Each structure stands twice: as structure tokens, then as C-alpha cells.
Amino acid sequence: MKVLIVEDNRELAENIHGFLVRESYICEYSFGFKEAQDKIISHPYDCIILDIMLPDGNGLKLLEFIKSKKIESSILIISAKNALDDKVNGLELGADDYLTKPFHLPELNARLKAIYRRKNLGGDHVVRFNEISLNTATLEARVNEQLLDLTKKEFDLLLYFVINKNRVLTRQSIAEHLWGDYADNLNNFDFVYQHVKNLRKKINLANGKDYLGTVYGVGYKFNTHIE
Amino acid sequence: MKLVNKFAAWYLTITTLVLLIGGVIVFRIVVHENDQEEVRRLRGLMRDVVEQLSNKTSLHTLLSNQVSITELSPDVPKVQFHVRDTMGWHSEFQGTERQIKATASHKIGNKHYLISVQSFAPEPEETIAGVVQSLSWIFLLLLLVVGLTSILISKKILSPFNRSLRAMQEFHINQKERIALPQTKTKEFKELNEFLLKMTSKAMDDYRALKEFTENASHELQTPLAIIRGKLELLLDSGISDEQARLIMSAHEAVEKLSRTNQALTLLTKLENHEYESLKAINLSAQLHNIIFSLSELMEMKSISLHTDIEENVMVSFHPSLADILLMNLFSNAIRHNYEKGIIRVKLNNRMLLIQNTGLRPEIPTDQLFQRFKKSNQSDDSIGLGLSIVKRISEVSRFKINYTYDEPWHSIEIGFNRTPQT
């Protein structure tokens, strides 16, 4: 997947880049409106990560430009302005998703993958890893072709793990992924622990391997390198 | 009281006073002038009598009910001319009437006569009645004229003032255009309008600047926070020891808290700037059900039982985002500060929202908990802005909020002022 990061802050762009290259994405940056415009015209991208506040223009204008040129890249808006207006305007102009800064990098990854799945896989909504398969359209999770009885949250959690495999996922990041803005108000993460525990149990019951590792005091990790 | 009415009231009070004092003066002058005239006439009459006596006219022919003459001994000292107010019998009216009596003694030839002349005079009561009557008519006339003119004045002279007033009432700090004030030729109103224009423009500019600052501060702080957060997350993924991971995690949590504090403060500032104004009525019942649904899992985990008494389709004019934040804050507080196996009670109707939860006695008075960074339990991990936000939202939305503690119940009641019905 080829991604263009349009973000005026170099450090932030590098963070995103650093995270995404490990997912074997092809990543490019541009730090301004003009530069981004040039790149978008000359190269096709699967996805454009777009900041609203750019030094030489408004990201929403760039979005309009992309749509007017009928460029088919998916667009994910990232903005510190959590003003409702930006979100509504952005989505109305045809952005695929919206993420408020600051965000967790695994969350960005999950959103990108979701957009990619929706647009590019031609109806194949299944995410697979070894014996695990997740159908994002029907919300069915299977281990060894055996259907798991998962709640919506547990399904989301498993998908989040599979997409961010071999990454340390902090409890906050998981909480925010599952509960969105509600997580802000909850400062104990017992419920994350509870969900992970249930999920692990259900996978074990279906004779799945125990990929879910605990990083003590930090969070969890979906380990693919287990024997 | 309207300005015009105030003017009229003062004017009428002063008029009444002047008329009262004037009435007394008029009465005095009328009585005095009357009496003077009478005295002058009596003096003339006396002169006639004396003259006729000198002409040896018979004393008896001179006597009448106006004139009485007594002879005095020539040794008695002469009586000077003096006037007395008395009462006398009026044969025609068959009653006593006020009389003015002038008395003097005159020595004519070798005789000494004491001469009294008298005449009836109008009584002061009659004069008073006349004065009061005429003044009442004047007063009535004034009342009518003042009433009419005050309406005209209000329409004409005060109209630019009233229009300016209306323009000010309609003024909204976050409106885009400057206010339009009526043209006027009155100097004071001109000055007032200039002042209003200056102040409102300044207020609008300040407001815009503050709003910009808030937005910038939020953006400028969130960006570095996002960078730190991202770097820490990358570091977590870089094959480090568990000990290092925990250190990074602590830093990460602090950044997280900073970020949340910043967001909460930004929200508070926005609330104080009245950036969320909504006159739309929302279905609070539906929103409440949503919140309860999304938090039901958390309540289950803490084995909290929920008792609801929610009227359906309660419509309240409320900004939907604020409603969400308010309900969320109240509920997460009710869960967070609850016991294991505690109880939460929710009641919603057209008048109010009541959320009660079991919990420990707060360490500080409940009303102080609305202040920023005030927490009942200082070691608590929360940032201590939740209730400030709740309070501010209530104020912005013109709700009454009340927090009480009655062992073991924490109750927060939000009274809606004006609830449009569906």
C-alpha cells in the first residue's frame, strides 16, 4: 500500500512514517500544501493522510482539489482541531475517515487498514492470520474454521490485535479503540483486562494458539513468533 | 418603570407640590386682598359717618345694621382705628356670618363718639373651595397634557435610544457583523451610540482573539504532545526490556494526562466563550439511553446495579455535544466514585435530571467539588475538571445544578428551566 503523509510537522510525520514502514507500506511525506498537490498529481497513492492545518493552505482545500481531479486515493484526515465543523466538513467533502490528534499509532494503522479493506479488496472483507480469520462485514471470527462466539467489542479487539501484530498495544490505546471518546473519562483499564481475558479464553476453547502476550504494566502484544 | 413614565411621574409630583404651595399662596392673597378692600370701604364709610356727624346730622338717622355709634365720656382717651374679625348675625341667611368690624372714636365738637362700622365678608372656607376647585381643573389639565406629551416624547425623542437598546439586546458576541445603530441628531444619543459601537466592536475583537488563542493553544500543545506520544509508542515497539517498557509507559501516561487536561481546559474555555449555543431541542431521553448502553459494561464489571426512571421523549434545548459530555461526565463519576456492588439511580423527566450513586463521604464540601482541580480524593487519578465542565455546561445551557450528599447517596440534580414539549 502506498501512503502519502501530508503533515507540516516533521516529527509527527516521521512518527507516522516510522510506524507505517514496519507494516511494509510505501510511505512518502510532504510538509506543505503545494508540495502535496504536486505529489498527488504526479503519483497515485492508495491513501493520503491529511492534516487540516498546513502552513500554506487548508487541508480541506486540498481535499476539494483531490476530489475535483477525480483522484481515487482514500483520505484520512488528522487534525488537532476537534471542532465538530472540521469533522463534518471533511467527511462531507469525501474524506473516508477522521482522526483527532493526538492519536495512537496503532489506531491510525487500524483505520488505514479499514479504509483499504473497504475500498480495495473488492468485497473481500476477510482478514486472516494463520488459523484466525475475521470477516469485517459480518463480524464473524473463526479459528480453525470454527466460529467463535465473540461480542462486538471482543471482535474489534481481536481485529485490532491482528492488524497490529507484534506491536505493543497499550491499555489506553485499546481502550480508546474500543470505546472511542468514552475512554477519556475512564481511568482504570480493568475492563481492557477483562476483555483480553475473555478473548483469550474463547480462542483457547477453539484450540487456537495463545498469541496474546501480556507486557506487564504496559499492555498487550499479539505475538506471531510463538512456537 | 419606563423612562417616560419616570419623567412623567417626577413631573407630576413636582406639579402637585407646586400646585399645593401655590394654592396656599393664592388662598392667602385672595383672602388678604378681599379683607383689604373691605377695610378700605369701611374706612370710607367711617369717614362719611364722621362727616355727617360733623354736619350735625342726627345720630339716629345714621345708625343702621352697618353702623353703630356710642357716645363716650369726653375724658376717655381716643380709640384708634382698628379692624377686628368677628361673627355677626345675618338676618337674611338666618345664621352667623363672618364680619369685619372697624372701630374708632372721634371727637366732634365737644362730644366723643365711638363709631363701629361693619360688613359681612366671605368666609375662608368658601375661598378655599374656590381655590381648590380651580387648581384641580388645572391639575387635571396638566395630567392630560403631560400624559399625552410623554407618549409623544417617548415615540419621538426617545426612539433612537429605544432602537439602540433593542440593537444591544440583539447583540451577540460571536456575531460576525458590527451592530447597526440608528441615526440620531441628539448629542447624548450620538455619544451613546459611538460608545456602544466602540465597546461592541472591542468585545467582538477580544472575543475573536481569545477564540483564536484558544484554538492555537490547543493546536500548538496537542502537536508536541502527539509527537511525544508517537515517539514513546515507537520506543515501546523497539525490542526493549520490560523494565524500560514500564518507564516508557509511565511517561506515556503522564503525556496522556497532560493531553486530557489540555483538552478539558480547551473545552472549558470554549464554554466560557459561549461557543456552544444551541436553541435546538434534543431528545435527552434517547441520548441518556445511549450513554447508559455504552457504559453498561463498565457498570457490570463493578457489579453496580442501575435503577432507572426515565420518561421517554424528554425534549430539552441543549447542544447535542454538550449533552453528551455532560451525561458522560456525570455517569463516569457515578461509576468511578461508587463501591463494588453499589447502586446508581437515574431519574429523568421534563423538569429535571437526577443522578444518584452510592459512594464514600466526600472529604470537602460538595459545592467546592465544582471548582477546578478540586477532588474529594487527591490521590485519585482523574484530572479534576469533570465537575467544573458539568457546572459550566449547565450554566451555558441555563440549567440549575445542585450537588448534595446524604449518606451514602451522592445526588446531582439538574433542573431544566424551560422544557419545550413535543
Boltz contact constraints between the chains, C-beta under 6 A:
constraints:
  - contact:
      token1: [A, 9]
      token2: [B, 223]
      max_distance: 6.0
  - contact:
      token1: [A, 11]
      token2: [B, 227]
      max_distance: 6.0
  - contact:
      token1: [A, 12]
      token2: [B, 226]
      max_distance: 6.0
  - contact:
      token1: [A, 12]
      token2: [B, 227]
      max_distance: 6.0
  - contact:
      token1: [A, 15]
      token2: [B, 230]
      max_distance: 6.0
  - contact:
      token1: [A, 18]
      token2: [B, 234]
      max_distance: 6.0
  - contact:
      token1: [A, 80]
      token2: [B, 219]
      max_distance: 6.0
  - contact:
      token1: [A, 80]
      token2: [B, 222]
      max_distance: 6.0
  - contact:
      token1: [A, 101]
      token2: [B, 222]
      max_distance: 6.0
  - contact:
      token1: [A, 101]
      token2: [B, 226]
      max_distance: 6.0
  - contact:
      token1: [A, 102]
      token2: [B, 222]
      max_distance: 6.0
  - contact:
      token1: [A, 102]
      token2: [B, 225]
      max_distance: 6.0
  - contact:
      token1: [A, 102]
      token2: [B, 226]
      max_distance: 6.0
  - contact:
      token1: [A, 102]
      token2: [B, 229]
      max_distance: 6.0
  - contact:
      token1: [A, 102]
      token2: [B, 259]
      max_distance: 6.0
  - contact:
      token1: [A, 105]
      token2: [B, 230]
      max_distance: 6.0
  - contact:
      token1: [A, 105]
      token2: [B, 233]
      max_distance: 6.0
  - contact:
      token1: [A, 167]
      token2: [B, 237]
      max_distance: 6.0
  - contact:
      token1: [A, 168]
      token2: [B, 236]
      max_distance: 6.0
  - contact:
      token1: [A, 168]
      token2: [B, 237]
      max_distance: 6.0
  - contact:
      token1: [A, 172]
      token2: [B, 256]
      max_distance: 6.0
  - contact:
      token1: [A, 182]
      token2: [B, 294]
      max_distance: 6.0
  - contact:
      token1: [A, 185]
      token2: [B, 328]
      max_distance: 6.0
  - contact:
      token1: [A, 185]
      token2: [B, 332]
      max_distance: 6.0
  - contact:
      token1: [A, 187]
      token2: [B, 381]
      max_distance: 6.0
  - contact:
      token1: [A, 187]
      token2: [B, 382]
      max_distance: 6.0
  - contact:
      token1: [A, 191]
      token2: [B, 298]
      max_distance: 6.0
  - contact:
      token1: [A, 191]
      token2: [B, 301]
      max_distance: 6.0
  - contact:
      token1: [A, 215]
      token2: [B, 245]
      max_distance: 6.0
  - contact:
      token1: [A, 216]
      token2: [B, 242]
      max_distance: 6.0
  - contact:
      token1: [A, 217]
      token2: [B, 246]
      max_distance: 6.0
  - contact:
      token1: [A, 217]
      token2: [B, 249]
      max_distance: 6.0
  - contact:
      token1: [A, 218]
      token2: [B, 245]
      max_distance: 6.0
  - contact:
      token1: [A, 218]
      token2: [B, 249]
      max_distance: 6.0
